[in-house]
């Protein structure tokens, strides 16, 4: 089966039967369209379904934002903040930045900058794509410990210059797009002591350079726009290869002017599942699953706001209620930027730097006929960052007072951060804080940390690393201590007792946070806020939001809060949780949102609406045992969910998945392997399994991928399964062999092993070999020996071809369909790049699968295989002369055994 079809993976999967009465054209793949009348008429907010139906998902609650009665004033301080140098030289300037749930950060710039401030040790060199004659031995990405300041260089193959990104639900970095050879690239990174980026150069549907990115309710990513691109696409999390889902977006063409001014658009997920998109000076609400523009919003006058004039934007904090009785008020803010033609003057010498804009503008998305409400900032700013703080305030910092983004295109650095308080009276919302002495110009970043401080890094307004100039490339890393961390406020600061607090949250469910606090408090004194770490680049923090949770019980020892109601409010994944006592926040605690409970709780309502023909629920993948050079440790450390992670719960070595069908959800190994023995125990779908396919296979990525398949095609009750094997080399398959099992594979667990070394691939069932594919590279016949592969497993509906060529369809009345998998053992050589081609082929004791004992089947094993092939083999491509018009594949004329 081709990798593209199997990129949407499901582990042990249950297909629940259809709900009667739903026309097939109403079945939606990625959400539900309720068609509930919206009280605002023209203000249409869908519920995330692909029909773009209306839903009063959020509206202004009576009396405005919910506030507890008798609210006490916040504690005051004259402290204006403090700056400190956290690292004198991080080695790489932070153009793109992502904080991780282990309090490390990944940042990177571009591989075409030439020498950075950090070389690889041991040396690692790669060609410079701008100049093939140059070799670059410098790092352009690092993993930075935000607590200790230690740095580990990371490797890139494809240039992430001006890319976009985000954090997947399992904590993995997803980087998208880039420049030159990487315009359609996707990269993933999982933090560990020796992990590196995994990359697919051509994963995306269109070029994505300077694109906006936003996490959607199911954990997938919306990737919007880019240079000379007027479309968006949906990218699944944790996958390097997938079927593109592309939508045209004429709005992007309409908002492009002479100097673009619509790159890196501001994109926000709204509480109804639709998205807000702002580009240049205009904005719309968009149904991401259909491409329908739900609503056009008033134009923001005064100038342009997106790259290259580069204003700032945030989605103001979302106030949630404990019982869901109040809908969520939604307001966006856009500040700064420059005149539409500013880049015309700053782009090339002799440069002229127009003054940046100094306005800040708010727009309510929940008030009918609302317009932009303008305020004036204390200073002008372009290329600035706007960060949401645990208190609900906004910190504006970095950037310049004149000019635009791009190399050497700005002047008059803005050293002074500004605190903005959204709930204060208009005219009293801004407060200037202590300035830094380090200019943070083009390509600078900042991020909120778990201790409430702000990490500030980067600034390189030059084509190369350049130091002896007015605004040099900046390798120093700073931390800014905001006023809420004033020492005199420490006596009022809550301390979260993490070991006694809930860290795994379920949508809409209560959870407990235990604290230590000397002051006596009630609900009017306390806020609990949640903040997902955004991906920050070019002055915009992608997927940034702050949630103020509803509370049901508050004492100075324990708080009971209610988790966000759905992925529309809070996409699945990791969040920093803070307890805020009258403006004084605690140190944060990392929490993780699990969404199984949300899906289960909503099934009853979904049944009545019959929005889906089929629901898919994954059950348990249990008792994974890891061994020797295989993946060691728990599932969550060794594998990740490649589709539908928001529907996943993991307890120890048991994995539970819930997905909406077509095509499903699943997992793959974090590690990549070259040669070894991969095995697992599988118990297949019993009874009428027609139309289902359970797949277990190895695969690399890209158009020229290698793949080794073990697939199991279901059949009608009483008819045998079909065991299907295949090999893809450099993207070409057509090497199928099929067998009937000599046992009932649904009655019990059986061992299925793929043994792969430099000499041959052997497929085993319970230690009995079925097939051998031998290495004849010496005769010019391709063999999978040059690419590392990950391990995948899936169960999915493929009734268009799986059973009797598609003649027998899936009988949903026979649902649920359950397959179970356990004891996954990848005893294999880890892939560490091209150097592994020789290392993994060595016949050493560590590489026992390459030793002479495994170069040839024994006489006993040959006898077993001949018995299987003589009695149970039903198809062999090497005997299908009609298929190949008599010109048989070269390996068919050579001995395989």
Helices and strands as residue ranges (DSSP letters): H 3-6, E 13-16, G 24-26, E 82-87, E 96-99, E 104-108, E 126-128, E 131-136, E 141-145, E 151-153, E 164-167, E 173-176, G 180-182, E 186-189, E 198-200, E 212-215, E 221-224, E 231-235, E 246-248, H 250-254, E 266-269, E 275-279, E 282-286, E 293-296, E 312-315, E 318-319, E 331-335, H 342-346, E 359-364, E 373-376, E 385-388, E 394-397, E 400-403, E 410-413, E 418-420, E 430-432, E 444-448, E 454-458, E 477-481, G 483-485, G 487-492, E 495-496, G 498-500, E 504-506, E 510-516, E 526-531, E 535-537, E 540-542, E 546-548, E 550-554, E 558-562, E 573-581, E 584-585, E 589-594, H 596-609, E 615-622, H 635-638, E 639-643, G 645-647, E 648-651, E 654-660, E 666-669, E 673-683, E 692-699, E 707-713, E 722-728, E 737-740, E 750-756, E 760-765, E 768-774, G 777-779, E 790-797, G 804-806, G 812-814, E 820-830, H 836-839, G 848-850, G 852-854, H 859-872, E 873-876, G 877-879, G 890-893
